[in-house]
Amino acid sequence: MNRNKIFFGARLHLAGCYAGVMGIILTLSGVGIYQVMLQAHWQAVDRELESVAGTLHDSLEPLLQQSDRIAPSVQQILPNLCIVGEKCEQESTTHHVLGAIQQESFYALFLNRSGTLIATVGKQPIGTTPRVESDAWQTIEDRQGNRYHQISLLLKNSNGKPWGYLQVGRSLADYDNHLEQSKLTLLVSLPIAFLIVSIASWYLAGMAMQPVYASYRQIQQFTADAAHELRTPLAAIRATVESVLSSDSIPEIESRDVLQTINRQTIRLSQLVQDLLLLSRLDLPAIASQKQPCCLNEIVSDLIEEVAALALQEDIKLKLKIANEPKIYVIGNEEQLYRLMLNVLINAIYYTSEQGKVEVSLEHLDHYAIIQIQDTGIGIDSIDLPHIFDRFYRVNSDRSRKKGGSGLGLAIAMAIAKVHNGNIQVKSELGKGSIFTIRLGLMTTMACH
Ligand code: ADP
């Protein structure tokens, strides 16, 4: 398929479309998942900060007395508290309720009512000046570009009067790290996924085009075979005409011979054209509409009558095994059904040697009419058996040509059987003979008129 320019281009185009669409879907899904992950992570940071700040706020408020001043009891539950302007004592004891604030990434700032820093817990962002903003949530950046997220809460003393502000924050280093890693994973995995999708698309496009390519090859082969078959009689006619034209005058007997040769080849040509026309018509669905009830008993009897002389001439014993009643009917085209059986029967006679036997039987089984044509002829090799219904296929061209065959007989028979909801099966043994079983969709059993 890849050697054919049109099919290679079409496969490339199809694979490109598949890969393009899949690439867009992959990118959109990747970006979507990344955004959802980002959102979920940010919400987790907010929740954690809110919970720590809330716990700290609720634990401290009952201990606060005078506004803007840190009571000693606060220092007891926050051992790492560092009051601005005083020497800081870094104690390692932790309190279970406020354990989170002792973590490296968290910090807490105490501001008085005018927004001035009065005490800190943990590492506050370097180079930033704490401020009380109108918005409770803030994201700030220190001098080194590290990001922090913080929440500001108003603290009231035990009397319910405003004491000052509490700012609880945490470093976003692990969050940003996670973000970077996810971005990197996405940037690396997307091209890899796209590459895999492209390779898969190429194979899928190949698979999708396989049946189209097979039928294209079939049509190509059919055209070449038809041209070859038409060329032989045309070449014979041309040679005959040219030989006559090259001689000054020809005797009348010879001119009759010439005309007979031309006539023979013309008959062969028109037979071939008719066969091709019939085959192409059988391929059209419109042919199904021209059907009527046909009595197979009558068709088979007529057929036997027609070939009886030929069988006699070939010294072949022709036997018919058919019950008079009940008559078997199928819905179809009588002319075509006749042609179907004739093609198979003529073959049986031609491919059977002298003193051989050809037996025709008709019966009905379940919903099918079964016509069996059995011969004691040359048989068909198992290698050829799957191809004998192919158009222009001949096992033995010389023998076939002698009987005027072009390799279309069985192809036409099979096409007719298919149009009549049936098929043809063959069993054959080389040197022993063949059995052709024609199966046709049955209408009903009724009397022939
Ligand atoms: P042809 O016109 O050559 O007979 P067909 O399509 O009728 O073409 O048959 C295809 C081939 O099948 C023939 O060339 C012949 O070799 C083989 N064939 C068909 N019927 C028989 C048979 N009854 N016995 C042996 N060979 C057969």
Boltz pocket constraint, residues with backbone or C-beta under 6 A from the ligand:
constraints:
  - pocket:
      binder: B
      contacts: [[A, 343], [A, 344], [A, 347], [A, 348], [A, 349], [A, 351], [A, 375], [A, 377], [A, 378], [A, 379], [A, 380], [A, 388], [A, 390], [A, 393], [A, 394], [A, 395], [A, 396], [A, 397], [A, 400], [A, 401], [A, 404], [A, 405], [A, 406], [A, 407], [A, 408], [A, 409], [A, 410], [A, 411], [A, 434]]
      max_distance: 6.0
